[in-house]
Amino acid sequence: MSHGKNFVSLPSGLGGEARKLLDYHQHAVTAIDSLHRLVHDGMVFNATGKVATLANGATDVFLMSVPAGVYPHMNRATFNFGLGDVDVVTRKDVVTSADGAVVAAPNTNQNSSNTAQMVLTSAPTITDAGTVLHTTWATPTATGTGIHTNTGISGVTPGEEWVMEANTKYSMSITNNSGSTIAYSYDLLFYEVSYVE
């Protein structure tokens, strides 16, 4: 019920979660998409970086270790490569003897103290590669003098959103088959829903 032009009154029995549906600044129901809302609530994490050299025939691996009771949603995994041909393969039920170096995944809401529960690392020691879930191929390219020559691959995205299983390790491998040393960048964005019910 509204009381006056600039005041919104909430029903007395409206619970905490229902109250979060309302935007007090605009006196309206929140009308942003779900990922945008999760950003505002401090539940979205983004790991990015550039790798300067990946030798021909070499493979870089990112490991995603999901703890018990956590269900990350991998929303974006985008790679830009200096040259193709490159294979990007995602696997599940990976077994490691060492998980490698931690890759930072800052919270996209810089006012939130939430930290990601899924641990992202690089260069793990893998003892069992697990099961292939998804494969993406960045097509071959070649350098040249023509203005329209394709010298790189931009926006290689392995599939739509994946909801990851708790207490499971995943890997994402990048294999350079281009015939040359390449550079590439990565952009991994995921969220972990942690609303209290």
Backbone torsions as a table, in degrees:
resi	resn	phi	psi	omega
1	MET	NA	137.8	-179.4
2	SER	-95.9	135.7	177.7
3	HIS	-122.2	90.1	179.8
4	GLY	92.4	168.9	-172.3
5	LYS	-67.0	-38.2	-170.9
6	ASN	-115.2	28.9	-177.3
7	PHE	-138.6	131.1	176.8
8	VAL	-113.0	124.5	178.6
9	SER	-99.9	133.7	179.8
10	LEU	-95.9	143.2	175.0
11	PRO	-55.9	142.4	-173.1
12	SER	-61.4	-29.3	-177.3
13	GLY	-92.6	7.7	-176.0
14	LEU	-71.5	120.1	-176.7
15	GLY	-75.7	174.4	-176.2
16	GLY	-59.3	-44.5	-178.9
17	GLU	-66.4	-39.8	179.3
18	ALA	-65.4	-36.2	178.9
19	ARG	-63.5	-31.0	-179.1
20	LYS	-69.0	-13.3	177.5
21	LEU	-72.8	-15.5	-174.4
22	LEU	-99.9	138.6	176.0
23	ASP	-99.2	109.0	-174.9
24	TYR	-71.9	-22.2	-179.8
25	HIS	-76.1	-33.4	-178.1
26	GLN	-105.8	-0.9	-178.0
27	HIS	51.7	52.1	-176.3
28	ALA	-152.9	164.5	172.0
29	VAL	-69.5	139.1	178.6
30	THR	-55.9	132.2	-176.0
31	ALA	-131.5	45.0	174.5
32	ILE	-113.7	159.4	-177.7
33	ASP	-69.4	166.0	-170.6
34	SER	-64.5	-39.2	179.6
35	LEU	-66.2	-41.0	177.2
36	HIS	-59.3	-43.1	178.5
37	ARG	-62.5	-42.4	179.5
38	LEU	-63.6	-35.7	174.7
39	VAL	-59.3	-49.1	-179.7
40	HIS	-59.5	-34.5	-177.7
41	ASP	-87.9	6.3	172.7
42	GLY	73.8	35.1	-176.0
43	MET	-117.1	10.0	-176.7
44	VAL	-116.2	136.5	-175.3
45	PHE	-129.8	145.1	-172.5
46	ASN	-138.2	116.9	176.7
47	ALA	-105.6	124.7	179.3
48	THR	-136.3	157.7	176.4
49	GLY	176.4	171.5	176.9
50	LYS	-124.3	133.2	175.2
51	VAL	-104.3	119.6	-170.8
52	ALA	-74.1	-33.6	-176.9
53	THR	-142.5	125.1	169.1
54	LEU	-128.8	111.8	-174.2
55	ALA	-65.5	154.4	174.9
56	ASN	-58.6	131.1	-179.3
57	GLY	85.5	-6.9	-178.1
58	ALA	-89.5	160.1	179.6
59	THR	-129.9	130.3	169.1
60	ASP	-100.9	145.6	-177.9
61	VAL	-131.1	132.5	168.3
62	PHE	-104.5	134.4	177.4
63	LEU	-109.3	136.1	177.5
64	MET	-119.6	107.0	-177.2
65	SER	-99.8	113.4	-176.9
66	VAL	-100.2	121.1	-179.7
67	PRO	-77.7	170.4	176.9
68	ALA	-62.5	142.1	175.8
69	GLY	78.8	6.3	-179.6
70	VAL	-120.4	139.3	-177.0
71	TYR	-132.3	75.9	-178.5
72	PRO	-64.4	147.9	173.7
73	HIS	-109.7	110.0	176.8
74	MET	-79.8	104.6	-172.2
75	ASN	-91.2	-32.3	-178.3
76	ARG	-147.5	132.4	172.2
77	ALA	-137.9	94.7	-173.7
78	THR	-116.0	138.0	179.7
79	PHE	-128.2	141.0	170.6
80	ASN	-116.0	125.2	-176.6
81	PHE	-113.5	142.2	176.6
82	GLY	-64.9	-33.6	177.1
83	LEU	-147.6	155.4	165.6
84	GLY	-103.1	162.1	25.1
85	ASP	-101.3	129.2	-177.5
86	VAL	-136.2	137.0	174.0
87	ASP	-104.1	133.9	173.9
88	VAL	-119.3	115.0	-173.9
89	VAL	-123.3	127.6	177.8
90	THR	-104.8	133.8	-177.9
91	ARG	-129.5	156.0	-179.5
92	LYS	-122.0	157.6	179.6
93	ASP	62.5	42.1	177.9
94	VAL	-76.2	141.6	176.5
95	VAL	-116.0	134.2	-178.3
96	THR	-128.3	155.2	169.6
97	SER	-100.8	-17.3	173.5
98	ALA	-152.1	139.5	-173.0
99	ASP	-90.4	-9.8	177.7
100	GLY	89.3	-165.6	-175.3
101	ALA	-90.0	137.2	-178.9
102	VAL	-66.5	135.5	174.8
103	VAL	-104.7	125.0	-177.0
104	ALA	-65.7	137.4	175.9
105	ALA	-132.1	81.7	-176.6
106	PRO	-63.5	154.7	174.2
107	ASN	-71.7	133.0	-179.3
108	THR	-74.0	-13.3	170.0
109	ASN	-100.7	101.7	-174.4
110	GLN	-72.0	-0.7	174.5
111	ASN	-97.9	0.1	-178.8
112	SER	-100.4	144.4	177.0
113	SER	-95.3	2.5	179.4
114	ASN	-64.2	141.0	174.2
115	THR	-122.3	152.1	-178.1
116	ALA	-66.5	138.7	175.2
117	GLN	-85.7	-35.2	173.7
118	MET	-68.6	135.7	-178.3
119	VAL	-104.1	122.4	178.7
120	LEU	-101.6	128.1	-179.9
121	THR	-135.3	165.1	176.7
122	SER	-123.4	156.0	177.4
123	ALA	56.8	50.3	176.2
124	PRO	-73.1	160.8	171.4
125	THR	-97.5	110.3	-173.1
126	ILE	-99.8	127.4	178.1
127	THR	-103.4	-19.9	173.9
128	ASP	-142.8	118.1	-173.2
129	ALA	-69.4	-18.6	179.4
130	GLY	80.7	-157.7	-174.0
131	THR	-109.6	134.6	178.7
132	VAL	-70.1	128.4	176.5
133	LEU	-103.7	-37.4	-171.1
134	HIS	-156.0	139.3	177.9
135	THR	-130.4	133.5	174.9
136	THR	-125.8	140.2	-179.7
137	TRP	-117.8	121.7	171.1
138	ALA	-89.7	115.2	-169.8
139	THR	-63.8	156.0	179.6
140	PRO	-60.1	147.2	176.3
141	THR	-135.0	167.9	178.5
142	ALA	-145.9	147.9	176.7
143	THR	-81.7	161.5	-179.7
144	GLY	-174.6	-173.7	-176.6
145	THR	-101.1	-14.8	-178.0
146	GLY	-68.5	145.1	-177.1
147	ILE	-65.2	-26.5	-177.8
148	HIS	-98.0	8.4	-179.7
149	THR	-63.6	132.5	-179.9
150	ASN	-83.6	109.9	-177.2
151	THR	-109.0	6.3	179.5
152	GLY	-164.6	170.9	178.9
153	ILE	-120.3	129.2	-179.4
154	SER	-122.7	136.2	173.3
155	GLY	75.6	40.8	174.1
156	VAL	-78.2	114.1	-172.7
157	THR	-121.6	114.4	-179.5
158	PRO	-76.6	84.5	170.2
159	GLY	78.8	-176.0	177.2
160	GLU	-87.1	-165.8	-178.3
161	GLU	-64.3	137.2	174.8
162	TRP	-114.5	130.2	173.5
163	VAL	-94.3	116.6	-170.6
164	MET	-87.6	151.4	-177.5
165	GLU	-84.9	141.1	179.1
166	ALA	-67.0	154.0	175.6
167	ASN	56.1	45.0	-175.1
168	THR	-142.7	147.6	174.6
169	LYS	-108.7	136.1	177.2
170	TYR	-120.5	154.3	173.0
171	SER	-130.9	153.7	173.3
172	MET	-131.6	113.6	-176.3
173	SER	-106.4	143.0	179.8
174	ILE	-120.4	112.2	-177.0
175	THR	-112.3	125.0	-178.2
176	ASN	-90.3	112.5	176.5
177	ASN	-115.1	22.7	-170.6
178	SER	-77.4	-18.9	-174.7
179	GLY	94.1	-5.2	-179.4
180	SER	-140.1	162.4	170.3
181	THR	-70.0	137.4	-178.4
182	ILE	-127.3	164.0	166.7
183	ALA	-110.4	155.2	175.5
184	TYR	-153.0	160.0	173.6
185	SER	-120.6	156.9	178.7
186	TYR	-131.2	151.1	179.9
187	ASP	-144.3	100.7	-176.8
188	LEU	-111.7	118.9	-178.3
189	LEU	-123.3	127.2	179.7
190	PHE	-143.1	160.8	177.1
191	TYR	-133.0	153.7	179.9
192	GLU	-128.4	108.2	-177.2
193	VAL	-73.7	125.8	-176.4
194	SER	-134.6	29.9	175.7
195	TYR	-64.3	138.8	177.8
196	VAL	-85.5	126.3	-179.5
197	GLU	-94.3	NA	NA
